[in-house]
């Protein structure tokens, strides 16, 4: 007996494996998405205030866009950003309860790079709610692009020097000044600086892991980073 109680569950799930999930900052909603190679994709929005017996998920129309690779709520919990394997980013207004996105942008149509990226691997939203940081990558290189939402325009490009291989997930560290990149070998922390709109990112810390890392979480007070790997969970201090 682990002492862990399942307080919410549902058998109404996806047609295949889930590729991403995100909980709204206010704790009211959970969004899950399809993954894998299939002709049909969808993202489901769950109201966590309802009991399992009565919970019915609404869905977002992502079939025409493609496989969802990552999900991230904005700080106000009213909007959701989704990243897709074709390099596109969508913004969804959940309060409007529309299945179509309020913004669609394919980053590969706008970037000036000599690299050919396989997919959008991860994304996060910034604390000001006005930007999305999206990670594009292939087997050899990875670049992060900052999307300004009142354009939309590509505000800046952050080229991560010596990026870790196979970045699986990005996590914003509360406070808006740092973000974490999760890869198979560990986790990297980057400092974000905004000097008059010219954003830069500098490495701050690196945490190695004995196992493959697939998930990250940061404490609300920005003091701790939880690293989830094939060897379990590791707690790292972000103080100092």
C-alpha positions as CSV (number, residue, x, y, z in Angstrom):
1,X,0.0,0.0,0.0
2,X,1.6,3.2,-1.2
3,X,-0.9,5.5,0.6
4,X,-1.6,7.2,-2.7
5,X,-5.2,7.6,-3.5
6,X,-6.6,8.2,-7.0
7,X,-9.0,11.1,-6.6
8,X,-9.9,11.6,-10.3
9,X,-9.9,9.4,-13.3
10,X,-11.7,8.9,-16.6
11,X,-11.9,6.2,-19.2
12,X,-12.7,8.7,-21.9
13,X,-9.2,9.2,-23.3
14,X,-7.4,9.4,-26.6
15,X,-7.3,7.1,-29.6
16,X,-3.6,6.5,-29.1
17,X,-0.7,7.5,-26.8
18,X,-0.8,10.9,-25.2
19,X,2.0,13.2,-26.3
20,X,1.6,16.1,-23.9
21,X,-0.4,17.5,-21.0
22,X,-0.7,20.7,-19.1
23,X,-2.5,21.9,-16.0
24,X,-3.8,25.5,-15.9
25,X,-2.1,27.8,-13.3
26,X,-5.4,28.2,-11.4
27,X,-5.7,24.4,-11.1
28,X,-9.1,24.2,-12.8
29,X,-8.3,22.7,-16.2
30,X,-6.2,19.8,-17.6
31,X,-5.4,19.6,-21.3
32,X,-4.1,16.4,-22.9
33,X,-3.2,15.7,-26.5
34,X,-2.7,12.8,-29.0
35,X,0.6,11.7,-30.2
36,X,2.0,9.1,-32.6
37,X,1.5,8.8,-36.4
38,X,-2.2,8.7,-37.1
39,X,-4.5,10.7,-39.4
40,X,-6.5,12.0,-36.5
41,X,-5.2,14.2,-33.6
42,X,-7.1,16.0,-30.9
43,X,-6.5,17.9,-27.7
44,X,-9.0,17.4,-24.8
45,X,-9.8,20.0,-22.2
46,X,-10.8,18.6,-18.8
47,X,-12.6,20.5,-16.1
48,X,-11.0,19.3,-12.9
49,X,-13.8,20.6,-10.7
50,X,-16.1,17.8,-12.0
51,X,-16.1,14.3,-10.6
52,X,-15.0,11.5,-12.8
53,X,-18.5,10.1,-13.2
54,X,-19.7,13.4,-14.7
55,X,-16.6,14.7,-16.4
56,X,-16.9,15.4,-20.1
57,X,-14.0,16.7,-22.0
58,X,-14.4,19.4,-24.7
59,X,-11.9,19.1,-27.6
60,X,-9.8,21.4,-29.7
61,X,-9.6,20.9,-33.5
62,X,-6.0,20.0,-34.1
63,X,-6.5,17.5,-36.9
64,X,-5.8,19.9,-39.7
65,X,-2.6,21.1,-37.9
66,X,-1.0,17.9,-37.0
67,X,0.6,16.0,-34.1
68,X,0.8,17.9,-30.9
69,X,4.3,17.8,-29.4
70,X,3.8,20.2,-26.4
71,X,1.2,22.2,-24.5
72,X,1.6,25.3,-22.2
73,X,-1.0,27.4,-20.5
74,X,-0.6,31.2,-20.3
75,X,-0.4,32.7,-16.8
76,X,-4.1,33.8,-16.8
77,X,-5.3,30.2,-17.5
78,X,-7.6,31.6,-20.2
79,X,-5.3,30.8,-23.1
80,X,-3.4,27.7,-24.2
81,X,-0.4,27.4,-26.5
82,X,0.2,24.2,-28.5
83,X,3.3,23.2,-30.5
84,X,3.1,20.8,-33.4
85,X,5.4,18.4,-35.3
86,X,5.2,20.5,-38.5
87,X,6.8,23.5,-36.7
88,X,3.6,25.4,-36.1
89,X,2.4,27.2,-32.9
90,X,-1.2,27.8,-32.1
91,X,-2.9,29.9,-29.4
92,X,-6.4,28.8,-28.1
93,X,-8.8,31.0,-26.3
94,X,-10.5,28.6,-23.9
95,X,-13.0,31.1,-22.6
96,X,-14.4,31.5,-26.1
97,X,-15.0,27.7,-26.3
98,X,-14.1,27.6,-29.9
99,X,-12.5,24.6,-31.6
100,X,-10.4,26.7,-33.9
101,X,-7.2,28.5,-32.7
102,X,-7.2,32.3,-32.3
103,X,-3.6,32.4,-33.7
104,X,-1.7,30.1,-36.0
105,X,2.0,30.5,-37.0
106,X,4.3,28.1,-38.7
107,X,7.8,29.0,-37.6
108,X,9.5,27.3,-40.5
109,X,7.8,29.8,-42.8
110,X,9.3,32.7,-40.9
111,X,12.8,31.9,-39.7
112,X,16.0,32.6,-41.6
113,X,18.1,29.6,-40.9
114,X,20.2,27.3,-43.0
115,X,19.1,24.4,-40.9
116,X,16.2,22.1,-41.7
117,X,14.3,21.3,-38.6
118,X,12.4,18.0,-38.1
119,X,9.9,19.2,-35.6
120,X,8.9,21.6,-32.9
121,X,10.0,19.8,-29.8
122,X,8.8,22.0,-26.9
123,X,7.4,25.4,-25.9
124,X,6.7,27.6,-22.9
125,X,4.9,30.8,-22.4
126,X,6.4,33.8,-20.7
127,X,5.2,35.4,-17.4
128,X,4.0,38.6,-19.2
129,X,1.7,36.5,-21.4
130,X,2.9,38.2,-24.5
131,X,5.5,35.7,-25.8
132,X,6.0,32.1,-26.6
133,X,9.5,30.4,-26.5
134,X,9.5,27.6,-29.0
135,X,12.2,25.0,-29.5
136,X,12.9,23.7,-33.0
137,X,15.3,20.8,-33.6
138,X,16.8,18.0,-35.6
139,X,19.4,15.4,-34.9
140,X,22.3,17.9,-35.1
141,X,21.1,21.3,-33.9
142,X,18.5,23.0,-31.8
143,X,17.3,26.7,-31.9
144,X,14.9,28.6,-29.7
145,X,12.6,31.3,-31.2
146,X,10.7,33.9,-29.2
147,X,7.3,34.7,-30.8
148,X,5.7,38.0,-29.9
149,X,1.9,37.6,-29.9
150,X,0.8,41.1,-30.7
151,X,2.3,40.8,-34.2
152,X,2.8,38.0,-34.5
153,X,6.4,38.5,-35.4
154,X,9.6,36.6,-34.5
155,X,11.0,39.0,-31.9
156,X,14.3,37.3,-31.5
157,X,16.2,34.1,-32.0
158,X,18.1,32.4,-29.3
159,X,20.7,30.0,-30.5
160,X,21.5,27.7,-27.6
161,X,25.3,27.1,-27.6
162,X,26.2,23.5,-27.2
163,X,22.6,22.5,-26.7
164,X,21.8,19.2,-24.9
165,X,20.8,16.4,-27.3
166,X,17.1,15.6,-27.9
167,X,15.5,18.3,-25.8
168,X,12.2,16.8,-24.7
169,X,10.7,19.6,-22.6
170,X,11.0,23.2,-21.7
171,X,9.8,24.6,-18.4
172,X,9.6,28.2,-17.3
173,X,11.0,28.9,-13.9
174,X,8.6,31.0,-11.9
175,X,9.8,34.6,-11.8
176,X,10.2,34.9,-15.6
177,X,14.0,35.1,-15.7
178,X,15.0,31.5,-16.3
179,X,13.9,28.4,-18.1
180,X,14.9,24.8,-18.0
181,X,15.6,22.5,-20.9
182,X,15.1,18.8,-20.4
183,X,17.1,16.3,-22.4
184,X,18.0,12.6,-22.2
185,X,21.2,13.4,-20.3
186,X,20.0,15.9,-17.8
187,X,18.6,19.4,-17.4
188,X,20.1,22.7,-18.3
189,X,19.0,26.1,-16.8
190,X,19.2,29.2,-18.9
191,X,19.1,32.9,-17.8
192,X,16.8,35.1,-19.9
193,X,17.6,38.7,-20.3
194,X,15.5,41.4,-21.9
195,X,17.6,44.6,-22.7
196,X,15.2,46.9,-24.5
197,X,13.5,44.0,-26.4
198,X,16.8,42.3,-27.3
199,X,16.4,39.0,-25.7
200,X,19.4,36.8,-24.9
201,X,19.9,33.5,-23.1
202,X,22.9,32.4,-21.2
203,X,23.7,29.1,-19.5
204,X,23.3,29.2,-15.8
205,X,23.5,25.6,-14.5
206,X,23.6,22.0,-15.7
207,X,22.3,19.0,-13.8
208,X,23.4,15.5,-15.0
209,X,21.2,12.5,-14.5
210,X,22.1,8.8,-14.3
211,X,19.0,7.9,-16.4
212,X,17.2,9.3,-19.4
213,X,15.3,12.5,-18.4
214,X,11.8,13.0,-19.9
215,X,10.1,15.4,-17.5
216,X,10.7,18.6,-15.4
217,X,8.8,20.5,-12.8
218,X,9.7,23.7,-10.9
219,X,8.5,24.7,-7.5
220,X,6.3,27.8,-7.3
221,X,8.9,29.6,-5.2
222,X,11.6,28.9,-7.9
223,X,13.9,27.3,-5.3
224,X,13.7,23.7,-6.6
225,X,13.8,21.8,-9.9
226,X,12.3,18.2,-10.0
227,X,13.9,16.0,-12.6
228,X,12.0,12.9,-13.7
229,X,14.1,10.2,-15.3
230,X,14.2,6.4,-15.9
231,X,15.9,6.2,-12.5
232,X,13.2,8.1,-10.6
233,X,12.9,11.7,-9.4
234,X,15.7,13.9,-8.4
235,X,15.4,17.2,-6.5
236,X,17.9,20.0,-7.4
237,X,18.3,23.3,-5.6
238,X,18.0,26.5,-7.7
239,X,19.2,28.7,-4.9
240,X,22.4,30.6,-5.4
